[in-house]
C-alpha cells in the first residue's frame, strides 16, 4: 500500500491553553478561606509596581539632572577653552579666526575672565566670577540673551556697564540702574604698597539661566572694560569654543590643535576635562541608585515565591484531583507559572504606567507637596537647578520592564515545579 508522503500533522494545543488559563484565573481570585493568600498576592503585585515605578522615576530624574547640568554648564562655559601656554593671549583675534575655520566649530569667542569681590552698599559683599566679552558675542550667547529678566542687552557696552544674574541681584539687593563695585584680588603696586583695584559699574540687565550657582556668581563686562579692570590691555585670557557635537570634543581638540600648530603654543581644555570629576560623580551615583532600587523589585519577586508556595500548599487537594482527572505534570506546571507571572506582569505594567505619569508631572507634584508640607523639597542652592528635571529614556524603561518580568518568571519556577512534582496519592491521603 502506498504511503502518503505528507502525513497529517497531529494537532498540539498551545503551551498555555484555555485550561491552564482558566484554572490560573480561578486560583488568583480570592475565595472564602483564601483571603490570606490573596492578600499576599496583592502585596507582591503592589511591591513590584512600586519598585518599577521608583526605579523609572529615579533614573529619569538622574538623567534629567545630568542633561540639565550639562546643557547649562556648556551653555555658559563652552565646549573647549583655548589658553595661551604662558600668560594672557595677545593675538586672540587671530587665534579665534583660525579656530572658526575648523570644520565642526560653531563659534570662537575671546573672553577675559577673573575672580572678583562683588560689593554693593545695601547688600554687602560676595565672591564672583567676572567675564569680559564683546557685546555682540554676549547677545549671541542664547542662554543669556534668551533669559534676560530685567533691563536690555542693548545697553551693554562701553566701560561702565555690567550684566549680573538674578540670584546675585537678590543677594546684593540691587536692580537695573543701580551700581555694584568689583574688587580685584590682584592689586596695583604703589609706593604705599599693594592697593586693590576697585571699580564700580552700572547694572544694565539681569539674567536667569535657571542654574542657581551661575545666577548667583557670574557677572559680564564689556571686553574692553574687563581688559582695563584685570590689567590685560589688548589681550584675552582664553578663547571660548562651541562645537556642533559636544560628544566629539576629543576629536575637535585634535583638529583645533592642528589648526594652531603654526602659532604660539596654546593649552586646550575640553569640558570633559574641566568637569570630569563632577560628571563622574553623577554617573557613579546613578549606577549605585539603580543597583539599590533594583533590590526593591528583587524583594517583591521573593515575595512572589512565598505567595506561590503558600498557594501550592493550599491547593494540594485541587492539584491531586486535577492529576487524577488526567492533567499532566506540564499542565500543572503551566498553571502555577501563569499565576506567578500574572502577578509580575500586572505589577510591572502598573509600575511602568505610574512611573511615566509621575515623571510627566513631577514638577507639578513637587510644587503641590511643597504647598502641602510648607517646606522646600528641591532647594536650588543645594542642587544647582531651579526646577526638578526628569528625562525618561525608553531604553531604560525597557530594561527595567524586562528585569522585572524576568525576576517574576524566575520567582514562579520553583513553586510551579513543586506543584508539578506533587504526588496525587500522597496529597489525597494527607487530606
C-alpha positions as CSV (number, residue, x, y, z in Angstrom):
1,X,0.0,0.0,0.0
2,X,1.3,3.4,-1.0
3,X,2.1,5.7,1.9
4,X,1.2,9.4,1.9
5,X,4.4,11.4,1.6
6,X,2.9,14.2,3.6
7,X,1.1,12.6,6.6
8,X,-1.2,14.9,8.6
9,X,0.5,16.7,11.5
10,X,-1.1,15.9,14.9
11,X,-2.7,18.9,16.5
12,X,-0.9,20.3,19.5
13,X,-2.6,22.6,21.9
14,X,-1.0,25.9,22.7
15,X,1.5,25.9,25.5
16,X,-0.7,28.0,27.7
17,X,-4.1,26.8,26.7
18,X,-7.6,27.7,27.9
19,X,-7.5,25.0,30.6
20,X,-4.3,26.4,32.2
21,X,-5.5,30.0,31.9
22,X,-8.9,29.3,33.4
23,X,-7.5,27.3,36.4
24,X,-4.9,30.0,37.0
25,X,-7.5,32.8,36.9
26,X,-9.6,30.8,39.4
27,X,-6.6,30.4,41.8
28,X,-5.8,34.2,41.5
29,X,-9.3,35.2,42.6
30,X,-9.9,35.4,46.3
31,X,-12.5,32.9,47.7
32,X,-13.7,32.1,51.1
33,X,-10.9,30.8,53.3
34,X,-8.2,32.0,50.9
35,X,-8.1,35.7,51.9
36,X,-4.6,35.4,53.3
37,X,-3.1,34.0,50.1
38,X,-4.9,36.6,48.1
39,X,-3.6,39.4,50.4
40,X,-0.1,38.2,49.8
41,X,-0.6,38.2,46.1
42,X,-1.8,41.8,46.2
43,X,1.1,42.7,48.4
44,X,3.5,41.2,45.9
45,X,1.8,43.0,43.0
46,X,2.0,46.4,44.8
47,X,5.6,45.8,45.8
48,X,6.6,45.1,42.1
49,X,4.6,48.1,40.9
50,X,6.2,50.5,43.5
51,X,9.7,49.1,42.8
52,X,9.4,49.5,39.0
53,X,7.8,53.0,39.3
54,X,10.5,54.1,41.8
55,X,13.3,52.8,39.6
56,X,11.9,54.6,36.5
57,X,11.3,57.9,38.4
58,X,14.8,57.9,40.0
59,X,16.6,57.0,36.7
60,X,14.6,59.7,34.9
61,X,15.4,62.3,37.5
62,X,19.1,61.4,37.3
63,X,19.0,61.6,33.5
64,X,17.3,65.0,33.7
65,X,19.7,66.2,36.3
66,X,22.7,65.3,34.2
67,X,21.2,66.7,31.0
68,X,20.1,70.0,32.6
69,X,23.5,70.5,34.2
70,X,25.4,69.6,31.1
71,X,23.3,71.9,29.0
72,X,23.6,74.9,31.4
73,X,27.3,74.3,32.1
74,X,28.2,74.0,28.5
75,X,25.9,76.9,27.6
76,X,27.8,79.3,29.7
77,X,31.3,77.8,29.7
78,X,31.7,76.5,26.2
79,X,32.8,73.1,25.0
80,X,36.5,73.9,24.6
81,X,38.8,76.5,26.2
82,X,41.9,77.6,24.4
83,X,44.5,79.3,26.6
84,X,47.9,80.7,26.0
85,X,50.7,78.5,27.3
86,X,52.1,81.3,29.3
87,X,50.3,84.5,30.4
88,X,47.5,86.2,28.6
89,X,46.7,85.7,24.9
90,X,47.8,88.7,22.8
91,X,46.8,87.6,19.4
92,X,43.4,86.3,20.4
93,X,41.6,87.5,17.3
94,X,43.9,85.7,15.0
95,X,43.6,82.5,17.1
96,X,39.8,82.8,17.2
97,X,39.8,83.2,13.4
98,X,41.8,80.1,12.8
99,X,39.6,78.1,15.2
100,X,36.5,79.3,13.4
101,X,37.9,77.8,10.2
102,X,38.0,74.3,11.7
103,X,35.0,72.2,10.4
104,X,32.5,71.5,13.2
105,X,33.3,74.7,15.2
106,X,30.2,76.8,15.8
107,X,31.8,79.8,17.4
108,X,35.1,81.0,19.0
109,X,34.8,83.9,21.4
110,X,37.7,85.8,23.1
111,X,37.0,86.5,26.8
112,X,38.7,87.9,29.8
113,X,38.0,86.0,33.0
114,X,39.0,86.6,36.6
115,X,37.8,86.3,40.2
116,X,36.5,89.4,41.9
117,X,34.8,90.5,45.1
118,X,31.4,92.0,44.3
119,X,30.0,94.6,46.7
120,X,27.1,97.0,47.0
121,X,26.1,99.4,49.7
122,X,22.8,97.7,50.6
123,X,23.9,94.1,50.1
124,X,27.4,93.6,51.5
125,X,29.9,91.6,49.6
126,X,30.1,88.3,47.7
127,X,32.7,86.4,45.7
128,X,32.1,86.0,42.0
129,X,33.5,85.4,38.5
130,X,33.8,88.4,36.2
131,X,33.9,87.7,32.4
132,X,34.7,90.3,29.8
133,X,33.0,89.7,26.4
134,X,32.2,91.7,23.4
135,X,28.5,92.9,23.3
136,X,27.7,91.1,20.0
137,X,29.2,87.9,21.4
138,X,27.1,88.2,24.6
139,X,23.9,88.8,22.6
140,X,24.8,85.7,20.5
141,X,25.0,83.6,23.7
142,X,21.4,82.3,23.8
143,X,21.4,81.0,27.3
144,X,22.0,84.6,28.4
145,X,20.2,86.6,25.7
146,X,17.0,84.4,25.9
147,X,16.8,84.7,29.7
148,X,17.0,88.4,30.4
149,X,14.6,89.1,33.2
150,X,15.1,92.9,33.5
151,X,17.0,95.6,31.5
152,X,18.2,95.3,28.0
153,X,21.4,93.9,26.4
154,X,21.4,96.9,24.0
155,X,22.8,99.0,26.9
156,X,25.7,96.6,27.3
157,X,28.8,98.4,26.1
158,X,31.4,101.0,26.9
159,X,33.3,101.0,30.2
160,X,30.5,101.4,32.7
161,X,28.1,98.5,32.1
162,X,27.7,95.2,33.8
163,X,25.2,92.3,33.4
164,X,24.5,90.1,36.5
165,X,22.3,87.1,37.5
166,X,19.1,87.4,39.4
167,X,20.4,85.4,42.3
168,X,23.3,87.8,42.7
169,X,21.0,90.8,42.3
170,X,18.8,89.5,45.2
171,X,21.8,88.9,47.4
172,X,23.3,92.3,46.7
173,X,19.8,93.9,46.8
174,X,20.3,95.8,43.6
175,X,18.1,96.4,40.5
176,X,18.7,97.6,36.9
177,X,20.2,101.1,37.1
178,X,21.9,100.5,40.5
179,X,25.7,100.3,40.8
180,X,27.8,97.5,42.1
181,X,31.6,97.5,42.8
182,X,34.2,95.0,41.7
183,X,37.3,94.5,43.8
184,X,40.2,92.6,42.1
185,X,42.4,90.4,44.4
186,X,45.3,91.4,42.1
187,X,46.1,94.9,43.3
188,X,48.2,97.7,41.9
189,X,51.7,98.1,43.3
190,X,52.4,101.7,44.5
191,X,54.9,103.4,46.8
192,X,52.4,102.7,49.6
193,X,52.3,99.0,48.9
194,X,49.8,96.9,47.0
195,X,46.4,98.6,46.5
196,X,43.4,96.6,45.4
197,X,41.8,97.6,42.2
198,X,38.3,98.9,42.7
199,X,35.8,99.9,40.1
200,X,32.0,100.4,40.1
201,X,29.7,99.6,37.2
202,X,26.0,100.3,36.4
203,X,23.8,97.2,36.2
204,X,22.1,97.3,32.8
205,X,20.5,93.8,32.7
206,X,19.6,90.8,34.9
207,X,19.7,87.2,33.6
208,X,18.3,84.0,35.0
209,X,19.7,80.8,33.4
210,X,17.9,78.5,35.9
211,X,21.1,77.3,37.5
212,X,21.5,79.0,40.9
213,X,25.2,78.6,41.1
214,X,25.8,80.7,37.9
215,X,22.9,83.2,38.5
216,X,24.5,84.0,41.9
217,X,28.1,84.4,40.9
218,X,28.6,85.3,37.2
219,X,28.8,88.9,36.0
220,X,29.6,90.1,32.5
221,X,31.6,93.1,31.5
222,X,32.3,94.5,28.0
223,X,35.7,93.1,26.8
224,X,37.5,96.4,26.9
225,X,36.3,97.2,30.4
226,X,37.4,93.8,31.6
227,X,40.8,94.3,30.0
228,X,41.2,97.5,31.9
229,X,40.0,96.1,35.2
230,X,42.2,93.0,35.1
231,X,45.1,94.9,33.6
232,X,45.5,92.8,30.4
233,X,45.3,95.6,27.7
234,X,44.9,94.2,24.2
235,X,44.8,90.6,25.5
236,X,42.3,87.8,26.4
237,X,42.6,85.1,29.0
238,X,41.1,82.4,26.7
239,X,39.1,81.7,23.5
240,X,35.8,80.0,24.3
241,X,34.9,77.5,21.6
242,X,31.5,75.9,20.9
243,X,31.3,72.9,18.6
244,X,28.4,71.2,16.8
245,X,28.7,67.9,18.7
246,X,29.9,68.1,22.3
247,X,30.3,64.3,22.4
248,X,33.1,64.5,19.8
249,X,35.0,67.0,21.8
250,X,38.2,65.0,21.8
251,X,38.3,64.8,18.1
252,X,37.7,68.5,17.9
253,X,40.5,69.2,20.3
254,X,42.9,67.4,18.0
255,X,41.6,69.3,15.0
256,X,42.0,72.7,16.8
257,X,45.5,71.8,17.9
258,X,46.4,71.0,14.3
259,X,45.0,74.4,13.2
260,X,47.1,76.2,15.7
261,X,50.4,74.5,15.2
262,X,51.9,77.5,13.3
263,X,51.2,80.0,16.1
264,X,52.3,80.4,19.7
265,X,51.9,77.4,22.0
266,X,48.5,77.0,23.5
267,X,46.7,74.8,26.1
268,X,43.4,73.3,25.0
269,X,41.0,72.1,27.7
270,X,37.7,70.4,26.9
271,X,34.5,70.4,29.0
272,X,35.1,66.7,29.8
273,X,38.5,67.6,31.4
274,X,37.2,70.7,33.2
275,X,34.1,68.9,34.7
276,X,35.3,65.3,34.7
277,X,35.1,64.7,38.5
278,X,31.6,66.2,38.7
279,X,30.0,64.2,35.9
280,X,31.8,61.0,37.0
281,X,30.3,61.5,40.5
282,X,26.8,61.9,38.9
283,X,27.3,58.7,36.9
284,X,28.6,56.7,39.9
285,X,25.6,57.9,41.9
286,X,23.2,57.0,39.1
287,X,24.6,53.4,38.9
288,X,24.5,52.9,42.7
289,X,20.9,54.1,42.8
290,X,20.0,51.7,40.0
291,X,21.5,48.8,42.0
292,X,19.9,49.8,45.3
293,X,16.5,50.3,43.9
294,X,16.6,47.1,41.9
295,X,16.6,45.4,45.3
296,X,13.1,46.6,45.8
297,X,12.0,44.6,42.7
298,X,14.1,41.6,43.9
299,X,12.4,41.6,47.3
300,X,9.0,41.8,45.7
301,X,10.0,38.8,43.5
302,X,10.9,36.8,46.5
303,X,7.5,37.7,47.9
304,X,6.0,36.0,44.8
305,X,7.9,32.8,45.7
306,X,6.4,32.9,49.2
307,X,2.9,33.6,47.8
308,X,3.1,30.8,45.3
309,X,4.5,28.3,47.8
310,X,1.5,29.1,50.1
311,X,-0.8,28.8,47.1
312,X,0.6,25.3,46.2
313,X,0.3,24.2,49.8
314,X,-3.3,25.5,49.9
315,X,-4.2,23.8,46.6
316,X,-2.7,20.3,47.2
317,X,-6.1,18.6,47.1
318,X,-7.1,20.5,43.9
319,X,-3.8,19.6,42.3
320,X,-4.3,15.9,43.2
321,X,-7.8,16.0,41.7
322,X,-6.6,17.6,38.5
323,X,-3.9,14.9,38.2
324,X,-6.4,12.2,38.8
325,X,-8.6,13.5,36.0
326,X,-5.7,13.4,33.6
327,X,-3.9,16.7,34.0
328,X,-0.2,16.2,33.2
329,X,2.7,17.5,35.2
330,X,3.3,20.0,32.5
331,X,-0.2,21.4,32.7
332,X,0.1,21.8,36.5
333,X,3.5,23.5,36.0
334,X,2.0,25.9,33.5
335,X,-1.0,26.7,35.7
336,X,1.3,27.9,38.5
337,X,3.7,29.6,36.1
338,X,0.7,31.7,34.9
339,X,-0.4,32.6,38.4
340,X,3.1,33.8,39.4
341,X,3.9,35.6,36.1
342,X,0.5,37.2,36.1
343,X,1.3,39.0,39.4
344,X,4.6,40.1,37.9
345,X,3.1,41.3,34.6
346,X,0.3,43.2,36.1
347,X,2.6,44.8,38.8
348,X,5.2,45.7,36.2
349,X,2.7,47.3,33.8
350,X,1.1,49.2,36.7
351,X,4.6,50.3,37.8
352,X,5.6,51.5,34.3
353,X,2.4,53.5,34.0
354,X,2.7,55.0,37.4
355,X,6.4,55.9,36.8
356,X,5.7,57.5,33.4
357,X,2.8,59.6,34.7
358,X,4.8,60.7,37.7
359,X,7.7,61.8,35.5
360,X,5.4,63.7,33.2
361,X,4.0,65.8,36.1
362,X,6.9,65.6,38.5
363,X,7.4,69.4,38.8
364,X,3.7,69.9,39.5
365,X,3.8,67.2,42.1
366,X,6.8,68.8,43.7
367,X,5.1,72.2,43.9
368,X,2.0,70.6,45.3
369,X,3.9,68.8,48.0
370,X,5.8,72.0,48.9
371,X,2.5,73.8,49.3
372,X,1.1,71.0,51.4
373,X,4.2,70.5,53.6
374,X,5.2,74.1,53.7
375,X,8.9,73.3,53.1
376,X,11.3,73.4,50.2
377,X,11.7,69.9,48.7
378,X,14.2,70.7,45.9
379,X,16.4,73.5,47.2
380,X,18.2,75.2,44.2
381,X,21.0,76.4,46.4
382,X,21.9,72.7,47.0
383,X,21.0,71.1,43.7
384,X,22.1,74.0,41.4
385,X,18.8,73.8,39.4
386,X,15.6,75.9,40.0
387,X,13.3,73.0,38.9
388,X,13.2,69.2,39.2
389,X,14.1,67.7,35.8
390,X,13.0,64.3,34.5
391,X,14.1,62.8,31.2
392,X,12.7,59.3,30.5
393,X,14.9,57.1,28.4
394,X,12.8,54.4,26.5
395,X,15.8,52.1,26.6
396,X,16.0,52.2,30.4
397,X,12.2,51.7,30.7
398,X,12.5,48.6,28.6
399,X,15.5,47.5,30.7
400,X,13.6,47.9,34.0
401,X,10.5,46.2,32.5
402,X,12.5,43.3,31.2
403,X,14.3,42.9,34.5
404,X,11.0,42.9,36.5
405,X,9.3,40.4,34.2
406,X,12.4,38.1,34.2
407,X,12.6,38.1,38.0
408,X,8.8,37.4,38.3
409,X,9.1,34.5,35.9
410,X,12.1,33.1,37.8
411,X,10.3,33.5,41.1
412,X,7.4,31.4,39.7
413,X,9.5,28.5,38.5
414,X,10.3,26.8,41.9
415,X,6.7,26.8,43.3
416,X,5.4,25.6,39.9
417,X,8.0,22.8,39.8
418,X,6.9,21.8,43.3
419,X,3.3,21.7,42.3
420,X,4.1,19.6,39.2
421,X,6.1,17.1,41.3
422,X,3.3,16.7,43.8
423,X,2.2,13.0,44.3
424,X,-1.6,13.0,44.0
425,X,-1.9,9.8,46.1
426,X,0.1,11.3,48.9
427,X,-1.8,14.6,48.6
428,X,-5.2,12.9,48.9
429,X,-4.1,10.7,51.7
430,X,-2.8,13.6,53.8
431,X,-6.2,15.5,53.4
